[in-house]
Amino acid sequence: MTIENGTSLKGKFRLPEGNPGSSFPVGSKPRHRFPVVGDMFYPGDRAEIEAQFRAWGLERLSGGNAAAIIAPHSAWGISGRLIADAFSAAGGRNSITRVFILGPVHQGIEEGIFLSDSDFFETPLGPLPVDREMGNELASCSTLFEINDIPHLREHSIEVLLPFIKYCFPHASIVPILMGSIRPPLVSALARALEIAAAPVMEKSLCVVSCNIAMNSNEDLARTQAEECVRLLLEKETSAFSAGVAEGRISTCGGGLAASLLESGLVAKKEAQLVSKHLISAKGEEGKTVYYGALAYT
């Protein structure tokens, strides 16, 4: 495993004026969740996105057969190629009709597991329908789930991956899941729900975890944590990984979701692989060193 230095990502992303999610149609009209970081974290133009995908070697309905992938959620200028590597690892699964996409909450102090009440998540490549029936099934598994669009409206961890889903699996629906906090009860509740609701439909589903590998103010410690994080994910050391995340010894952005994936058993019999050629490091907020990578379970 090699590590490369990347570009510095300075400051928080800028939200557009107004609230793009505050004027949902009423009554029976469908609800839409609109992009908030398009033209900031990734291009907002269809032609530019498709040209970028081709430059990264991403081909529609072509690639590997991964059941689950872990991809980063920074700006495409830093980690876009890694995201493309992750989706290429699953792109050969032409039968995928549903994508479970799991991301961490960055803004606010929400604690819980949040499912969306929207009918569509918009992307520059077109809308992605939300599988609300599956969302309801997941929600029935634990009182820690909440159907609440508010955390989704301004969160980028899922949004930056949506164009890849629309491009690679144009006819798939999505099940967007956000987690606020990495408390073990939340991790276990999501794992149990995935085991109950997702496992029976995985033949035609893909699980995507939005997760940055490591982040720390100390550059050497960030590198050490990144290497340990990848090792535990590749070896599927579920207990050690979950404990490391809960205790802060592994500082990841999305680590609780990766722990849920391992605990769910969805990848227990799958072969893990680091599909990105390198881990990439970049300076993030508050001067922290952030490491990014892409993994797949096939």
C-alpha positions as CSV (number, residue, x, y, z in Angstrom):
1,M,0.0,0.0,0.0
2,T,1.5,3.4,-1.0
3,I,0.4,6.8,0.0
4,E,0.5,10.0,-2.1
5,N,0.1,13.6,-1.1
6,G,-2.8,15.4,-2.6
7,T,-4.1,18.9,-3.0
8,S,-5.1,21.0,0.0
9,L,-8.8,21.4,0.6
10,K,-9.3,24.8,2.3
11,G,-12.3,25.8,4.4
12,K,-15.8,24.5,4.5
13,F,-17.9,24.2,1.4
14,R,-20.1,27.2,0.7
15,L,-23.8,26.7,0.7
16,P,-25.8,28.4,-2.0
17,E,-28.2,31.2,-1.2
18,G,-31.6,30.2,0.1
19,N,-32.6,26.8,1.2
20,P,-32.8,24.4,-1.7
21,G,-34.9,21.9,0.3
22,S,-37.4,24.2,1.9
23,S,-40.0,24.5,-0.9
24,F,-41.0,20.9,-1.5
25,P,-44.3,20.6,-3.3
26,V,-47.2,19.8,-1.2
27,G,-49.9,17.2,-1.5
28,S,-49.3,14.3,-3.7
29,K,-46.6,15.9,-5.7
30,P,-43.2,14.2,-5.4
31,R,-40.6,15.6,-3.0
32,H,-37.1,16.4,-4.4
33,R,-33.8,16.8,-2.6
34,F,-31.7,19.2,-4.7
35,P,-27.8,19.4,-4.8
36,V,-26.1,21.8,-2.5
37,V,-22.4,21.3,-3.4
38,G,-22.7,21.0,-7.2
39,D,-20.2,23.4,-8.9
40,M,-18.2,23.4,-5.7
41,F,-17.3,19.8,-4.9
42,Y,-18.0,18.5,-8.3
43,P,-19.1,19.8,-11.7
44,G,-22.7,20.9,-12.1
45,D,-22.8,20.2,-15.8
46,R,-23.7,16.8,-17.3
47,A,-21.2,17.0,-20.2
48,E,-18.4,18.0,-17.9
49,I,-19.2,15.1,-15.5
50,E,-19.4,12.5,-18.3
51,A,-16.1,13.8,-19.8
52,Q,-14.5,13.5,-16.3
53,F,-15.8,10.0,-15.9
54,R,-14.3,8.9,-19.2
55,A,-11.0,10.5,-18.3
56,W,-11.0,8.4,-15.1
57,G,-11.7,5.2,-17.1
58,L,-15.2,4.8,-15.6
59,E,-17.5,2.9,-18.0
60,R,-21.2,2.5,-17.7
61,L,-22.3,-1.1,-16.8
62,S,-18.7,-2.3,-17.0
63,G,-16.2,-3.4,-14.3
64,G,-16.1,-5.7,-11.3
65,N,-18.8,-7.5,-9.3
66,A,-18.4,-6.0,-5.8
67,A,-21.3,-6.3,-3.4
68,A,-20.1,-3.4,-1.3
69,I,-17.7,-0.5,-1.7
70,I,-16.1,2.1,0.5
71,A,-15.5,5.5,-1.2
72,P,-14.4,8.9,0.0
73,H,-16.5,12.0,0.0
74,S,-14.2,15.0,-0.5
75,A,-14.2,17.3,-3.5
76,W,-13.7,15.4,-6.8
77,G,-10.5,17.3,-7.5
78,I,-8.9,15.4,-4.6
79,S,-10.7,12.0,-4.5
80,G,-12.7,11.8,-7.7
81,R,-10.4,9.2,-9.2
82,L,-10.6,7.1,-6.0
83,I,-14.4,7.2,-6.1
84,A,-14.3,6.1,-9.8
85,D,-12.0,3.2,-8.8
86,A,-14.6,2.2,-6.1
87,F,-17.5,2.2,-8.5
88,S,-15.5,0.5,-11.3
89,A,-15.2,-2.4,-8.8
90,A,-19.0,-2.8,-8.9
91,G,-19.8,-1.6,-12.4
92,G,-20.1,-5.0,-14.0
93,R,-23.1,-5.9,-11.9
94,N,-25.7,-5.1,-14.6
95,S,-28.6,-6.5,-12.4
96,I,-28.3,-3.8,-9.7
97,T,-31.7,-2.1,-9.1
98,R,-31.1,-0.7,-5.6
99,V,-28.1,1.1,-4.0
100,F,-27.9,1.5,-0.2
101,I,-25.8,4.6,0.3
102,L,-24.5,5.4,3.8
103,G,-23.0,8.7,4.8
104,P,-22.0,10.5,8.0
105,V,-23.6,13.8,9.1
106,H,-21.2,16.8,9.1
107,Q,-23.4,19.7,10.0
108,G,-25.2,20.2,13.2
109,I,-25.4,18.0,16.3
110,E,-27.9,15.4,15.1
111,E,-27.6,12.0,16.7
112,G,-29.4,9.2,15.1
113,I,-29.9,7.3,11.9
114,F,-31.8,9.3,9.3
115,L,-33.7,8.1,6.3
116,S,-35.1,10.4,3.7
117,D,-38.7,11.4,3.1
118,S,-37.9,12.6,-0.4
119,D,-39.0,10.8,-3.5
120,F,-36.0,11.8,-5.6
121,F,-32.5,13.0,-5.1
122,E,-31.5,15.2,-8.0
123,T,-28.2,15.0,-9.8
124,P,-26.8,16.8,-12.9
125,L,-27.3,13.5,-14.7
126,G,-30.9,13.2,-13.8
127,P,-33.0,12.2,-10.7
128,L,-32.4,9.1,-8.6
129,P,-35.6,7.7,-7.2
130,V,-35.6,6.9,-3.5
131,D,-36.8,3.4,-2.4
132,R,-39.0,4.6,0.4
133,E,-40.5,1.2,0.9
134,M,-37.1,-0.2,1.8
135,G,-36.5,2.9,4.0
136,N,-39.6,2.1,5.9
137,E,-38.5,-1.5,6.3
138,L,-35.2,-0.4,7.7
139,A,-36.9,2.0,10.0
140,S,-39.1,-0.8,11.4
141,C,-36.0,-2.5,12.7
142,S,-35.1,0.0,15.4
143,T,-36.5,3.1,17.2
144,L,-33.1,4.7,16.6
145,F,-34.1,5.2,12.9
146,E,-35.9,8.4,12.0
147,I,-37.5,9.4,8.7
148,N,-36.2,13.0,8.6
149,D,-35.1,14.9,5.5
150,I,-33.5,17.8,7.4
151,P,-30.1,16.3,7.9
152,H,-30.1,15.2,4.2
153,L,-30.8,18.7,2.8
154,R,-27.4,20.2,3.5
155,E,-25.2,17.1,3.8
156,H,-22.6,16.4,1.1
157,S,-21.3,13.0,2.1
158,I,-23.9,11.2,0.0
159,E,-24.4,13.9,-2.6
160,V,-20.9,13.7,-4.0
161,L,-21.3,10.1,-4.8
162,L,-24.8,10.3,-6.5
163,P,-23.6,11.2,-10.0
164,F,-21.5,8.0,-10.0
165,I,-24.5,5.9,-9.1
166,K,-26.7,7.6,-11.8
167,Y,-24.0,7.0,-14.4
168,C,-23.0,3.4,-13.5
169,F,-26.5,2.2,-12.6
170,P,-28.9,4.5,-14.4
171,H,-32.1,2.5,-13.6
172,A,-31.3,1.9,-9.9
173,S,-33.1,3.5,-6.9
174,I,-31.3,4.6,-3.8
175,V,-31.7,4.1,-0.1
176,P,-29.9,7.1,1.4
177,I,-29.0,6.6,5.1
178,L,-27.2,9.2,7.3
179,M,-25.7,8.5,10.7
180,G,-25.1,11.2,13.2
181,S,-22.6,10.1,16.0
182,I,-20.7,6.9,16.1
183,R,-22.1,5.6,19.3
184,P,-22.0,1.7,19.4
185,P,-25.9,1.5,19.8
186,L,-26.3,3.4,16.5
187,V,-23.7,1.3,14.8
188,S,-25.3,-2.0,16.0
189,A,-28.8,-0.8,15.1
190,L,-27.8,0.0,11.5
191,A,-25.9,-3.3,11.3
192,R,-28.9,-5.3,12.5
193,A,-31.3,-3.4,10.1
194,L,-29.0,-4.1,7.1
195,E,-28.8,-7.8,8.2
196,I,-32.6,-8.0,8.3
197,A,-33.7,-5.9,5.4
198,A,-30.7,-5.6,3.0
199,A,-29.3,-9.1,3.1
200,P,-32.2,-10.8,1.4
201,V,-32.0,-8.4,-1.6
202,M,-28.3,-8.1,-2.0
203,E,-28.3,-10.2,-5.2
204,K,-29.6,-7.1,-7.0
205,S,-28.3,-4.4,-4.6
206,L,-25.1,-2.6,-3.9
207,C,-24.0,-1.1,-0.6
208,V,-21.9,2.1,-0.7
209,V,-20.2,3.5,2.4
210,S,-19.1,7.1,2.2
211,C,-16.0,7.2,4.4
212,N,-12.7,9.1,4.5
213,I,-10.1,6.7,5.8
214,A,-8.3,8.8,8.5
215,M,-7.9,12.4,9.8
216,N,-5.7,13.8,12.4
217,S,-4.0,17.1,13.3
218,N,-0.7,15.1,13.6
219,E,0.4,14.1,10.1
220,D,2.4,11.0,11.3
221,L,-0.5,9.8,13.4
222,A,-2.9,10.3,10.5
223,R,-0.8,8.1,8.4
224,T,-0.5,5.4,11.1
225,Q,-4.3,5.5,11.6
226,A,-4.9,5.3,7.9
227,E,-2.7,2.2,7.5
228,E,-4.4,0.5,10.5
229,C,-7.9,1.4,9.3
230,V,-7.2,-0.1,5.9
231,R,-5.6,-3.2,7.4
232,L,-8.6,-3.9,9.7
233,L,-11.1,-3.3,6.8
234,L,-9.2,-5.6,4.5
235,E,-8.9,-8.3,7.1
236,K,-12.5,-7.7,8.2
237,E,-11.5,-7.5,11.8
238,T,-15.0,-6.5,12.9
239,S,-14.6,-6.3,16.6
240,A,-11.2,-4.5,16.5
241,F,-12.4,-2.0,13.9
242,S,-15.6,-1.2,15.7
243,A,-13.8,-0.8,19.0
244,G,-11.1,1.4,17.4
245,V,-13.7,3.7,15.9
246,A,-15.8,3.9,19.1
247,E,-12.7,4.7,21.2
248,G,-11.2,7.2,18.8
249,R,-8.1,5.2,18.1
250,I,-9.2,5.1,14.5
251,S,-10.3,8.6,13.5
252,T,-12.4,8.3,10.3
253,C,-15.2,10.3,8.8
254,G,-17.8,7.6,8.3
255,G,-16.1,4.9,10.3
256,G,-19.3,4.1,12.2
257,L,-20.9,3.2,8.9
258,A,-18.0,1.0,7.8
259,A,-18.3,-0.7,11.2
260,S,-22.0,-1.3,10.6
261,L,-21.2,-2.8,7.2
262,L,-18.8,-5.3,8.8
263,E,-21.1,-6.1,11.7
264,S,-24.1,-6.7,9.4
265,G,-22.4,-9.7,7.9
266,L,-23.1,-8.5,4.3
267,V,-19.4,-8.8,3.4
268,A,-18.5,-11.7,5.8
269,K,-17.9,-14.1,2.9
270,K,-16.6,-11.5,0.4
271,E,-13.0,-10.9,-0.5
272,A,-11.8,-7.4,0.5
273,Q,-9.5,-5.4,-1.8
274,L,-7.9,-2.0,-1.8
275,V,-9.0,-1.0,-5.3
276,S,-7.3,2.4,-5.4
277,K,-3.6,2.3,-6.3
278,H,-2.8,4.6,-3.5
279,L,-4.1,6.3,-0.4
280,I,-4.1,10.0,-1.0
281,S,-3.5,12.6,1.7
282,A,-4.7,16.2,1.7
283,K,-5.0,19.1,4.2
284,G,-8.6,19.4,5.4
285,E,-10.3,21.7,7.8
286,E,-8.4,23.1,10.8
287,G,-5.2,21.9,9.3
288,K,-5.9,18.2,9.7
289,T,-4.3,15.7,7.5
290,V,-7.0,13.6,5.8
291,Y,-6.4,10.2,4.1
292,Y,-8.6,8.9,1.3
293,G,-8.9,5.5,-0.3
294,A,-11.3,3.1,-2.0
295,L,-12.1,-0.5,-1.0
296,A,-14.4,-3.2,-2.4
297,Y,-15.8,-6.4,-1.1
298,T,-16.4,-8.9,-3.9
